[in-house]
Amino acid sequence: MAEYIDESGGIESTTVGVFRTAATVKGGRRFSFSSLVVVGDRHGRVGAGYGKANQVPPAIEKAQKNARRAMQSYPMQGRTIPHAVEGRFGAARVRLIPASPGTGVIAGASVRAVLEMMGIQDCLTKSLGSNNSKNVVKAVMDGLSQLRSKEDVQALRGVDIGTTLVENMVSVGAVVAVAEDANEEDASA
């Protein structure tokens, strides 16, 4: 569940996981907690952070602070990503594929947390290899860092690309959504 950290900036945070470790000492076990948190503004900026402490709330606060420092802006194409990418970290691989409007985010918990905090509402994903949530989140962040907007690619190559497949999907989805809204209004009248 997302919670607001900074009301003025609109920055939200979601905790991906809380992990407990135990050190055996003379008097028994001493527990330590770590947490993985993703923060974002749902407008293309997202960051992930990791924090450790002796209790859960301080670990989450440290992770939020770390994630806010690591926030970066990534390109979006409407409510999806501009093109397909594959991010890697360790043995974890995550494939992110743009989807037409209305598809939703088809992803597991770790990948979904990052994409929702970024503001992506339509995306297909496939997680391959390791399912360790820490590595999966880092793999998603690696994939997002590979994203390039159409304008960036045109500037780098010095050519006009024209309309992309993702742009066509978004425009067709917008037309269909307008037609559905008109049909609903006719039915209610």
Secondary structure, 3 states (H helix, E strand, C coil): CCEEEECCCCEEEEEEEEEEEEEEECCEEEEEEEEEEEEECCCCEEEEEEEEECCHHHHHHHHHHHHHHCCEECCCECCECCCCEEEEECCEEEEEEECCCCCCEECCHHHHHHHHHHCCCCEEEEEEECCCHHHHHHHHHHHHHCCCCHHHHHHHHCCCCCCCHHHHHHHHHHHHHHHHHHHHHHHHC
